[in-house]
Structure formats: C-alpha cells, structure tokens
Amino acid sequence: PDGGGGGGGKGARGRAPPLASVPVVVPERLPRAKVLLEADGACEALDLEGDVGVVGRVVVAGPEGRRQVQLDMKGTLFAARVVPAACSALVLNIGPSEAKVEGVFNDYMRLREVA
C-alpha cells in the first residue's frame, strides 16, 4: 500500500488528490430572504423543474397569538412549521472560478400537505 510518500497514487488515507479547487467566498452580508424547506413524499406542486415566475405564496393566517404559516404552491396548500436543524446547512453556488455562499441555515420549514 502507498504510504503517501510520493508517486501519483492515492494519499495516506486512500483518497485521490483533488482534480481542481476553487475558493469559497462569503459575501459581506448573507441574504436573509431565503428559506430551506423539507417535504415528505413526492408532490407535483413541489416539482419546480421548468417553472418560472410566481409559483406560490406564503400565507400567514389565524388570530393574534395563534398565527399559522402556510405555503400555497401551485394550488396545493401546506402547513409550515419552523424546526431547528441538527446542524447548520450551507448552500453554495459553485462556479468555474469560485464557490459563493448563498445561504446558511440553522433551521428549516417542515411542510405537511393540508387535506
């Protein structure tokens, strides 16, 4: 086995050297208008492939102190609940010369289709 001492093989831990690398760039201010969503099962309303423009809306309803957040996507209504994440999630836009941080999330919205 290669001990990582040279040659073109794998390194000491059995990993191949990277083919390329790009710097990770964090903007001065991260946008706060993004939400990470989780939905159970397959739902056509959440398939956004090929869609452009407005595909849904956020609805805040209910009496003061008991407001509920709902997400209407393509006419399908989801109840939304904010849930803390077990870890932080980082969203990167990886380009040819840099990987730009587009969002960091410590919580997410769990969606449940309203019957």
ZADOKE-442844 format. One record per residue (C-alpha): chain; x, z, y; residue number from 1. Coordinates in Angstrom, 1 decimal, decimal comma. Layout:
REM ZADOKE-442844
  chain      c1      c3      c2  resi
      A       X       Z       Y   NUM
...
//
This chain:
REM ZADOKE-442844
  chain      c1      c3      c2  resi
      A     0,0     0,0     0,0     1
      A     1,0    -0,7     3,5     2
      A     2,1     2,4     5,3     3
      A     1,6     0,9     8,7     4
      A     5,3     0,3     9,2     5
      A     5,0    -3,3    10,2     6
      A     4,1    -6,7     9,0     7
      A     0,9    -8,4     9,6     8
      A    -1,2    -6,3     7,2     9
      A    -3,6    -3,5     7,7    10
      A    -2,7    -0,3     9,6    11
      A    -2,2     3,1     8,2    12
      A    -5,9     3,8     7,9    13
      A    -6,6     0,4     6,2    14
      A    -8,1    -1,2     9,4    15
      A    -7,2    -4,6    10,6    16
      A    -5,8    -4,8    14,1    17
      A    -8,4    -5,9    16,7    18
      A    -8,8    -9,6    17,4    19
      A    -9,5    -9,1    21,1    20
      A   -10,2    -6,3    23,5    21
      A   -12,0    -6,1    26,9    22
      A   -12,1    -3,3    29,4    23
      A   -15,3    -1,1    29,6    24
      A   -16,4    -1,0    33,2    25
      A   -18,7     1,7    34,6    26
      A   -20,4     0,8    37,9    27
      A   -20,3     3,3    40,8    28
      A   -24,0     4,0    40,3    29
      A   -25,8     3,6    37,0    30
      A   -29,3     2,2    37,3    31
      A   -31,9     4,9    36,6    32
      A   -34,9     2,5    36,2    33
      A   -34,3     1,8    32,5    34
      A   -35,9     3,4    29,5    35
      A   -34,9     3,4    25,9    36
      A   -37,9     3,0    23,6    37
      A   -38,5     3,9    19,9    38
      A   -41,5     2,5    18,0    39
      A   -42,3     3,0    14,3    40
      A   -43,1    -0,1    12,2    41
      A   -43,3    -3,7    13,2    42
      A   -45,7    -4,6    16,1    43
      A   -46,2    -8,1    17,6    44
      A   -46,7    -6,5    21,0    45
      A   -43,1    -5,3    21,0    46
      A   -41,6    -8,6    19,9    47
      A   -40,4   -10,0    23,3    48
      A   -38,4   -13,0    21,9    49
      A   -39,1   -15,9    24,2    50
      A   -41,2   -13,9    26,7    51
      A   -40,6   -14,0    30,4    52
      A   -42,2   -12,3    33,3    53
      A   -44,6    -9,4    33,1    54
      A   -45,3    -8,4    29,5    55
      A   -46,8    -4,9    30,1    56
      A   -47,3    -2,0    32,3    57
      A   -46,8     1,8    32,4    58
      A   -50,0     3,8    32,8    59
      A   -50,0     7,4    33,9    60
      A   -53,4     8,9    33,3    61
      A   -55,2    12,3    33,0    62
      A   -55,9    15,3    35,2    63
      A   -53,3    17,1    37,2    64
      A   -51,1    19,2    34,9    65
      A   -52,1    17,2    31,8    66
      A   -50,9    13,7    32,6    67
      A   -50,1    11,4    29,8    68
      A   -47,8     8,4    29,9    69
      A   -49,0     5,2    28,1    70
      A   -47,4     1,8    27,7    71
      A   -49,5    -1,3    27,6    72
      A   -47,6    -4,1    26,0    73
      A   -49,3    -7,4    25,7    74
      A   -52,7    -5,6    25,5    75
      A   -51,6    -3,1    22,9    76
      A   -51,7     0,5    24,1    77
      A   -49,1     3,0    23,1    78
      A   -48,9     6,7    23,8    79
      A   -45,4     7,6    25,0    80
      A   -43,6    10,9    24,7    81
      A   -40,2    11,7    26,1    82
      A   -37,9    13,1    23,4    83
      A   -34,4    14,4    23,7    84
      A   -31,8    12,4    21,8    85
      A   -29,5    14,0    19,3    86
      A   -26,6    12,2    21,1    87
      A   -26,1    10,0    24,1    88
      A   -26,7     6,3    23,8    89
      A   -24,7     3,8    25,8    90
      A   -25,9     0,2    26,5    91
      A   -23,1    -2,3    27,1    92
      A   -23,3    -5,9    28,3    93
      A   -20,3    -7,4    26,6    94
      A   -19,0   -10,5    28,3    95
      A   -15,9   -12,6    27,8    96
      A   -13,7   -10,6    30,2    97
      A   -15,3    -7,1    30,4    98
      A   -18,0    -4,8    28,8    99
      A   -20,2    -3,5    31,6   100
      A   -22,1    -0,2    31,1   101
      A   -25,8    -0,9    31,9   102
      A   -27,2     2,5    30,9   103
      A   -26,6     5,9    29,5   104
      A   -29,5     7,7    27,8   105
      A   -29,8    11,3    26,7   106
      A   -33,5    11,0    25,9   107
      A   -35,9     8,2    25,0   108
      A   -39,6     7,4    24,8   109
      A   -41,2     7,6    21,4   110
      A   -44,2     5,2    21,2   111
      A   -47,3     5,6    19,0   112
      A   -49,9     2,9    18,9   113
      A   -53,3     4,1    20,1   114
      A   -56,0     3,2    17,7   115
//
